[in-house]
Amino acid sequence: MEVGLLSSGGKDSTLAALLLDGRCDLTLLCCSFGITDDYEHAIAAAEAAGFEARRVDLDPDVAREAVAEMVDDGYPRNGIQRVHEHALERAAALDFDGIADGTRRDDRVPTVPRSLAQSIEDRYGVDHLAPLAGIGRGAIDQLAEEHLVVETGPSEEIEKGDYESELRAVIAEEHGGGTVAEIFPEHTQSRVVGRR
């Protein structure tokens, strides 16, 4: 089975890759709107963990729609969900038997509700795999500590390849840096730099 796994280079998507490793022919998919080159951080993280990775191009109009939604809402949740669903659709349209992501049980955003997974499976003829769907944050942190070398820090300081980096860039360009700080709460991000 050939599986494409959406990967940001963080601990969640990399742990999902570890769980699938050896059970399928796995390629990590590092998404980019073409706004920044931050996807390269995700590719570097995938390679540091021993996985094949490639870039997947996303529609920049979706980034701008997500940013408009985030600015209107005053928070990132709905915009990031929109982008994740778009990324799943793009991955499903590629030549894979299955698509996967690193969403976990405790995630508030992004999530993959059963209805979305089934819709993608039906429309694209692929299987959706969610290796972390039943795993909580405590177990994720412990598994990451045991199996990965991870850098963590404030989101705006960690070089990462997730959607947030490019969305922040669009918000800064269109609405200024102060709006970025207003929309995104302070939170910690991770970037994988190797395996233990």
C-alpha positions as CSV (number, residue, x, y, z in Angstrom):
1,M,0.0,0.0,0.0
2,E,1.4,3.4,-1.0
3,V,0.6,6.1,1.6
4,G,1.2,9.9,1.5
5,L,1.4,11.4,4.9
6,L,0.9,15.2,5.4
7,S,3.9,16.3,7.3
8,S,4.9,19.6,8.9
9,G,8.2,18.3,10.3
10,G,6.8,18.4,13.8
11,K,6.6,15.6,16.3
12,D,3.0,14.6,15.6
13,S,3.3,14.0,11.9
14,T,6.7,12.4,12.4
15,L,5.3,10.0,15.1
16,A,2.5,9.1,12.7
17,A,5.2,8.3,10.1
18,L,7.0,6.1,12.6
19,L,3.8,4.1,13.3
20,L,3.3,3.6,9.6
21,D,6.9,2.9,8.8
22,G,7.5,-0.7,7.5
23,R,3.7,-1.3,7.2
24,C,3.3,0.6,3.9
25,D,5.3,2.4,1.2
26,L,5.4,5.8,2.8
27,T,6.1,9.3,1.4
28,L,5.9,12.4,3.6
29,L,4.1,15.3,1.9
30,C,5.3,18.7,2.8
31,C,2.7,21.3,1.7
32,S,3.4,24.8,0.4
33,F,1.3,27.6,-1.0
34,G,4.4,29.0,-2.7
35,I,4.3,32.1,-0.4
36,T,7.5,31.2,1.6
37,D,10.0,28.4,1.4
38,D,9.2,27.1,4.9
39,Y,8.1,23.7,3.4
40,E,11.9,23.1,3.2
41,H,12.0,22.8,7.0
42,A,9.5,20.0,6.8
43,I,11.5,18.2,4.1
44,A,14.7,18.5,6.2
45,A,12.9,17.2,9.3
46,A,11.5,14.2,7.3
47,E,14.9,13.4,5.9
48,A,16.5,13.8,9.4
49,A,14.1,11.1,10.6
50,G,14.9,8.9,7.7
51,F,11.8,9.4,5.5
52,E,11.4,10.2,1.8
53,A,9.6,13.5,1.4
54,R,8.3,15.7,-1.4
55,R,6.5,19.0,-1.8
56,V,2.8,19.3,-2.5
57,D,1.6,22.6,-3.9
58,L,-1.5,24.1,-2.4
59,D,-3.7,26.8,-3.9
60,P,-2.6,30.2,-2.7
61,D,-6.2,31.4,-3.0
62,V,-7.1,29.0,-0.2
63,A,-4.4,30.6,2.0
64,R,-5.9,34.1,1.3
65,E,-9.5,32.8,2.0
66,A,-8.3,31.2,5.2
67,V,-6.5,34.5,6.2
68,A,-9.7,36.5,5.6
69,E,-11.6,34.1,7.8
70,M,-9.0,34.2,10.5
71,V,-9.0,38.0,10.5
72,D,-12.8,38.2,10.6
73,D,-12.9,35.6,13.4
74,G,-10.0,37.0,15.4
75,Y,-8.5,33.5,15.9
76,P,-6.9,30.9,13.6
77,R,-9.1,27.8,14.2
78,N,-11.5,27.9,11.2
79,G,-8.8,29.1,8.8
80,I,-6.4,26.4,9.7
81,Q,-9.2,23.8,9.5
82,R,-10.0,25.0,6.0
83,V,-6.3,24.7,4.9
84,H,-6.0,21.2,6.4
85,E,-9.0,20.0,4.5
86,H,-7.6,21.5,1.3
87,A,-4.3,19.7,1.9
88,L,-6.1,16.4,2.4
89,E,-8.0,16.9,-0.8
90,R,-4.7,17.7,-2.7
91,A,-3.0,14.6,-1.2
92,A,-6.0,12.4,-2.1
93,A,-5.8,13.6,-5.7
94,L,-2.2,12.2,-6.0
95,D,-1.2,8.7,-6.8
96,F,-1.5,7.0,-3.4
97,D,-3.7,4.2,-2.1
98,G,-4.0,6.0,1.2
99,I,-3.5,9.4,2.8
100,A,-2.6,10.1,6.4
101,D,-2.0,12.9,8.8
102,G,-0.7,13.5,12.3
103,T,-4.0,14.6,13.8
104,R,-4.3,13.2,17.3
105,R,-7.2,12.6,19.8
106,D,-6.7,15.8,21.7
107,D,-6.4,18.2,18.8
108,R,-8.7,21.2,18.6
109,V,-7.5,22.1,15.1
110,P,-7.1,20.6,12.7
111,T,-9.3,17.7,13.0
112,V,-10.6,15.1,10.6
113,P,-14.2,14.2,11.4
114,R,-15.4,10.8,10.3
115,S,-17.7,12.4,7.7
116,L,-14.8,14.2,6.1
117,A,-12.6,11.1,6.0
118,Q,-15.4,9.1,4.5
119,S,-16.2,11.8,1.9
120,I,-12.5,11.9,0.8
121,E,-12.3,8.1,0.6
122,D,-15.5,7.9,-1.4
123,R,-14.7,10.7,-3.8
124,Y,-11.0,9.9,-4.4
125,G,-10.9,6.1,-4.0
126,V,-8.2,6.3,-1.2
127,D,-8.1,5.2,2.4
128,H,-7.6,7.8,5.1
129,L,-5.3,6.7,7.9
130,A,-5.1,8.5,11.3
131,P,-2.4,6.7,13.3
132,L,-2.6,9.1,16.2
133,A,-6.4,9.5,16.4
134,G,-6.7,7.5,19.6
135,I,-3.5,8.8,21.3
136,G,-3.5,11.6,23.8
137,R,-1.0,14.4,24.3
138,G,0.8,12.7,27.3
139,A,1.5,9.6,25.3
140,I,2.5,11.6,22.2
141,D,5.0,13.6,24.3
142,Q,6.4,10.4,25.9
143,L,6.8,8.6,22.5
144,A,8.4,11.7,21.0
145,E,10.9,11.8,23.9
146,E,11.8,8.1,23.4
147,H,12.0,8.0,19.6
148,L,12.8,11.5,18.3
149,V,15.2,14.4,18.7
150,V,12.9,17.4,18.8
151,E,13.4,21.2,19.1
152,T,10.6,23.1,20.8
153,G,10.0,26.7,21.3
154,P,7.6,29.6,20.6
155,S,5.8,29.1,17.3
156,E,7.2,32.3,15.8
157,E,10.8,31.2,16.5
158,I,10.8,27.5,15.5
159,E,11.7,26.9,11.8
160,K,8.9,24.6,10.7
161,G,7.0,23.6,7.6
162,D,3.4,23.8,8.8
163,Y,0.5,25.9,7.4
164,E,0.9,28.5,10.1
165,S,4.2,29.8,8.8
166,E,2.7,30.8,5.4
167,L,-0.5,32.0,6.9
168,R,1.4,34.3,9.3
169,A,3.3,35.7,6.3
170,V,0.1,36.5,4.4
171,I,-1.4,38.1,7.5
172,A,1.7,40.2,8.0
173,E,1.8,41.3,4.4
174,E,-1.9,42.2,4.2
175,H,-2.7,43.3,7.8
176,G,0.7,44.0,9.5
177,G,2.7,42.1,12.1
178,G,0.5,43.3,15.0
179,T,-2.5,41.4,13.5
180,V,-0.4,38.2,13.5
181,A,0.1,38.5,17.2
182,E,-3.6,39.3,17.8
183,I,-4.8,36.2,15.9
184,F,-2.3,33.6,17.0
185,P,-2.2,32.8,20.7
186,E,1.3,32.1,22.1
187,H,2.0,28.4,21.7
188,T,4.8,26.0,21.5
189,Q,5.8,24.3,18.3
190,S,8.1,21.4,17.6
191,R,10.5,20.5,14.8
192,V,12.1,17.1,14.5
193,V,15.9,17.2,13.9
194,G,16.6,13.4,14.1
195,R,15.7,10.0,15.5
196,R,17.0,8.3,18.7
